[in-house]
């Protein structure tokens, strides 16, 4: 058995916005069988919800699952969204395969019964052949999966830190706009969006709402930088995942401050 300890940080989550840095006393302990973890080999990932002062605790269902587990590689080129299921003994398990060796990050999104939704972040080390890290340094607001394509359009001129950014998602199939109302629900929503910051590996889990025939979402970023995003939706009985790259600039308050330096008095 291989055991990995999380860092105890958490996030508050709601249907349209994921806010980073809300502390939580609850923890999600993670173990692997067999361990250590090797790239390309199936591993059983076990999760145990434990609070230091009260022991194990029960979880509420959020979007049809008790735990949403997000796995990403350190360079944010690889992404997986899976759901550990209860084993009847207060723990949760799920099988997965890591594609290559190196450092990975796990985000366990869960909600204790009667408590607030939180996210626990854990760093994982996977043995095996590593790959040359991918570089993401320019925005990519369009992507595709099969015959579907998605374009994200910010409502403003740019995505800004410390602001409520509104984005519109336009979905097409073979170049023709698709009414998102016709999509089958995926985990209780028309789409799920996971955003992970490149610099500090921060996490946002958002659930877009329907705006006419398009997807609408509000996302708040605490800092500027490059963020990777994965949009998931169910179409034609297939789960599609489209990856995007977002560039977030300084918030307006910082821009104004930089443009108006304090005067020096003699």
Long-range contacts (C-beta under 8 A, 24 or more apart in sequence): 1-31, 1-32, 1-33, 1-34, 1-35, 2-31, 2-32, 2-33, 2-34, 2-35, 2-36, 2-37, 3-29, 3-30, 3-31, 3-32, 3-35, 4-30, 4-31, 4-32, 4-106, 4-122, 4-123, 4-124, 5-29, 5-122, 6-30, 6-108, 6-120, 6-121, 6-122, 7-120, 7-121, 7-122, 7-123, 8-120, 9-119, 9-120, 9-121, 10-118, 10-119, 10-120, 11-118, 11-119, 11-203, 11-204, 11-205, 12-116, 12-117, 12-118, 13-62, 13-109, 13-117, 13-118, 13-119, 13-205, 14-117, 15-189, 15-206, 15-207, 15-209, 16-206, 16-207, 16-208, 16-209, 16-217, 16-218, 17-164, 17-204, 17-206, 17-218, 17-219, 17-220, 18-119, 18-195, 18-203, 18-204, 18-205, 18-206, 18-219, 18-220, 19-204, 19-220, 19-222, 20-202, 20-203, 20-204, 20-222, 21-222, 22-116, 22-118, 24-116, 24-118, 24-120, 25-51, 25-52, 25-53, 26-50, 26-51, 26-57, 26-110, 26-112, 26-115, 26-118, 26-120, 27-51, 27-52, 27-120, 28-67, 28-108, 28-110, 28-120, 28-122, 30-106, 30-108, 30-122, 30-124, 36-125, 36-127, 37-98, 37-124, 37-125, 37-126, 37-127, 38-101, 38-126, 38-127, 38-128, 39-98, 39-99, 39-100, 39-101, 39-126, 39-127, 39-128, 39-129, 40-97, 40-98, 40-99, 40-100, 40-128, 41-97, 42-95, 42-96, 42-97, 43-95, 43-96, 43-97, 43-98, 44-93, 44-94, 44-95, 45-69, 45-84, 45-93, 45-94, 45-95, 45-96, 46-84, 46-87, 46-91, 46-92, 46-93, 47-84, 47-91, 47-92, 47-93, 47-108, 48-90, 48-91, 48-92, 49-90, 49-92, 49-110, 49-112, 51-112, 56-90, 57-112, 57-113, 58-112, 58-113, 59-110, 59-111, 59-112, 59-113, 60-111, 60-112, 60-113, 62-109, 62-110, 62-111, 62-117, 63-187, 63-188, 63-189, 63-192, 63-207, 64-187, 64-188, 65-187, 66-92, 66-110, 67-92, 67-108, 67-109, 67-110, 68-108, 68-109, 68-110, 68-187, 68-205, 69-94, 69-106, 69-107, 69-108, 69-109, 70-106, 70-107, 70-109, 70-194, 70-196, 70-203, 70-205, 71-96, 71-98, 71-104, 71-105, 71-106, 71-107, 71-124, 72-104, 72-105, 72-107, 72-196, 72-201, 72-228, 73-99, 73-100, 73-102, 73-103, 73-104, 73-105, 74-102, 74-103, 74-104, 74-105, 74-133, 74-201, 75-133, 75-134, 75-135, 75-136, 76-134, 76-136, 76-196, 76-198, 76-228, 77-131, 77-133, 77-134, 77-136, 79-194, 79-228, 79-230, 79-241, 79-243, 81-192, 81-194, 81-230, 81-232, 81-241, 98-126, 98-128, 100-126, 100-128, 100-129, 100-130, 100-131, 101-126, 101-127, 101-128, 101-129, 101-130, 102-126, 102-130, 102-131, 105-196, 105-201, 107-196, 107-203, 107-205, 109-205, 119-203, 119-205, 121-201, 121-203, 136-198, 136-226, 136-228, 136-245, 137-226, 138-245, 138-247, 139-245, 139-246, 139-247, 140-244, 140-245, 141-244, 141-245, 141-246, 142-244, 143-231, 143-242, 143-243, 143-244, 144-242, 145-240, 145-241, 145-242, 146-238, 146-240, 147-173, 147-174, 148-172, 148-173, 148-178, 148-235, 148-240, 148-242, 149-173, 149-175, 149-242, 150-231, 150-242, 150-244, 152-229, 152-231, 152-244, 152-246, 158-247, 158-248, 158-249, 159-219, 159-221, 159-246, 159-247, 159-248, 159-249, 160-221, 160-224, 160-248, 160-249, 160-250, 160-251, 160-252, 161-221, 161-222, 161-223, 161-224, 161-248, 161-249, 161-250, 161-251, 161-254, 162-220, 162-221, 162-222, 162-251, 162-253, 162-254, 163-220, 163-221, 163-251, 163-252, 164-218, 164-220, 165-218, 165-219, 165-220, 165-221, 166-216, 166-217, 166-218, 167-216, 167-217, 167-218, 167-219, 168-211, 168-214, 168-215, 168-216, 169-208, 169-214, 169-215, 169-216, 169-217, 169-231, 170-214, 170-215, 171-214, 171-215, 171-233, 173-235, 177-213, 178-213, 178-235, 179-213, 180-210, 180-213, 180-214, 180-215, 180-233, 181-210, 181-213, 183-233, 183-234, 183-235, 184-234, 184-235, 184-237, 185-234, 186-232, 186-233, 186-234, 186-239, 190-215, 190-233, 191-215, 191-231, 191-232, 191-233, 192-231, 192-232, 192-233, 193-217, 193-219, 193-229, 193-230, 193-231, 193-232, 194-229, 194-230, 194-232, 195-219, 195-227, 195-228, 195-229, 195-246, 196-227, 196-228, 196-229, 197-221, 197-223, 197-225, 197-226, 197-227, 198-225, 198-226, 198-227, 198-228, 199-223, 199-225, 199-226, 221-248, 223-248, 224-248, 224-249, 224-250, 224-251
